Amino acid sequence: EVQLVESGGGLIQPGGSLRLSCAASGLTVSRNYMNWVRQAPGKGLEWVSIVYSGGNTYYADSVKGRFTISRDNSKNAVDLQMNSLRVDDTALYYCVRAPPSTLAGRAFEIWGQGTMVIVSS
Amino acid sequence: IVLTQTPLSLPVTPGEPASISCRSSQSLFNGDDENTYLDWYLQRPGQSPQLLMYALSYRASGVPDRFSGSGSDTDFTLKISRVETEDVGVYYCLQRIDFPYTFGQGTKLEIK
């Protein structure tokens, strides 16, 4: 069974840093397209970042230059390093898998349960 | 790319059809592979989102055939032929034709 388990969330002060991790089972992270999607309390979904199987990375404008997505192949995990955190980064962060398919088939197929990040003084 | 969903709230009687619209500020059609990069997701109360439809009209694994997706270029529709109580939740459209990927603001379907 394919499963994604996020960890690393918590309460952090504005300007601080946090590293989220997504441990995968039942799939090999390096062969998939791995995303982070977030959801502020009571709000809609916002795509954050993606790492391609080939290693390319892309980011939402709101996090570009502050967040970095990476893979840890030895742990079969994908991480999100979040720096210079702001109050509006407060959200539930989901790890999401898109399969190694054609471009059309790379939809957000598998979602984790999320890890909560609260940025507050 | 901005996606605008209507309505934002949708009360439906079980057994009746339902329709959600998603309008894009740019065409989501890729002429190179002739696919339209618009997906639909459902987030049930208290749960993570799940994939319903991808690339406009392809149903995800395990999704009942009462769900269908249609549209072209910038106007898209998710249709539920006969709403069931388990369909309650917030529906989101997502565009994947260009970065940054963007979601619609969501449509909350509730049972009358």
Interface residues (C-beta under 8 A of the other chain):
Chain A: V37 G44 L45 E46 W47 I50 Y58 Y59 A60 D61 Y94 T102 L103 A104 G105 R106 A107 F108 E109 W111 G112 Q113 G114
Chain B: N30 D33 N35 Y37 D39 Y41 Q43 S48 P49 Q50 L51 Y54 A55 Y58 A60 V90 Y92 L94 R96 F99 P100 Y101 T102 F103 G104 Q105 G106
